[in-house]
Amino acid sequence: MNARQIQQRIILERYSRSFVLPNYTPTDWWECDVFEITDAGYFIEYEIKLTKGDYQADALKDKVHPW
């Protein structure tokens, strides 16, 4: 299973209960692989990691904030 397939599966499972977007970047934030807004108004970010390298790349990204 690749990242795109995982992303599609999350969206399929969540879209009937919430507002869900793939590859969305909220203002002053990083890109979310899947972004969900619940009926209660909360947001949930899903990050898809397939390898150790994915985690390491995010560790470097955290040092430079997008704003």
N, C-alpha and C positions, 0 to 999 in steps of 0.2 A: 504494500500500500504506500502511495507517495503522499506528499504534503497536500496536493490539490484534492486528492480523493478523501483525505481526512477532513479537509476544510468543507467539502461538499456534504460529507456525512453529518458534520456538526450542524451545518445550516439546515439540512433536511430534518434533523431531529428537533431543532429549536424554533423554526420559522412559524409554526402554528401557534406558539405560545408567546412569541416576542417579535420585536423588530430586529432583524439580523442582517449585517452587511459583511461581505468579504473584503479584505485588504483595505480597511478604512483607517484614516488617520485623523483622530480628533484634533481640534485646535490645541496647540502647545503640547503635543504628545507625540509618541512614536506610532508607527503603523501597527495596527492590530491584524493578525491573520484572520480572525473572525471577531466582530464587534456586535454585542447584543445589548439591546435596551429592553428591560423587563417591563411588565405592566405597572409595576410599582415605581418605575422611574429610575431604577438602578442600572448601571451598565456593567457588563461582564466582558472581559477581554480574554480571548483564547489565543494562545501562542502555540504554534505547532513546532515541535523539535523532533527531528529524526536521528540526529547524530550528536556526538559530543562536540563536534565543531560548531553546531548551531548554538549551543550554550556558550561556547567560548566567544563566538562573534557577538552575542548579546552582551557579554561582560565588557567587551571593548566599547560597545555602543553606549553603555550606561555612563561612561566617562565624559561623553560629549552630549549634552542635552540639546534637543533640536531648537530651543529658543534661547 
